[in-house]
Every structure is written in C-alpha cells, then in structure tokens.
Amino acid sequence: MSCCLRCRVSGRVQGVWFRDSTRRQAERLGLRGSARNLADGSVEVVACGEEAALQALRDWLWQGPRDARVTAVQCEPLSPAEVPAGFTIG
C-alpha cells in the first residue's frame, strides 16, 4: 500500500546538502517525491511509497547529512496526486 507524507524539517538544514542527501536516501528506499528549501530556513520533504520506507525516511530526516543539526520534523499525510514522479529538488 502506498502512502504519502509532507514533512517540514527545521534546524540547520540549509547549506548542508540536506536536499540532495534526502533525494539519495529516498531513492535508496524506493520513494518518489521532492525536497525544497523554504523561506523560513526549513526544508520541505514530500515523499510517497511503502509505509515502511516512509518510516525509514522519517527516521533518517531526524539525522540528515553530517553537517545538519535537526531540531524538529513535523509530518502530515498528503494526497498521492500532489507528489511528482521520481524525486526532485527545488
């Protein structure tokens, strides 16, 4: 069963390769979606795929790449129609 999430990741997550690292992690997990910087300094991650893979990505978002310092990860369900094919970085 395919599920979709929109997560906002806060902390030191811009300028530390967070979006590209998220793309690589999502692709390893077989997820589709996107990652983009938001004006408030957070990163929005949209992902769609198997529930176990989404949980693995959520767990990874709390860590991120080496130089990231994540302080919060807030996720909400999302309609699959809103999620692009593949994984894009915006």
Buried (B, 14 or more C-beta within 10 A) or exposed (E): EEBBBBBBBBBBBBEBBBBEBBBEBBEEBEBBBBBEBEEEEBBBBBBBBBEEBBEBBBEBBEEBBEEBEBEEBEBEEBEEEEBEEEBBEE
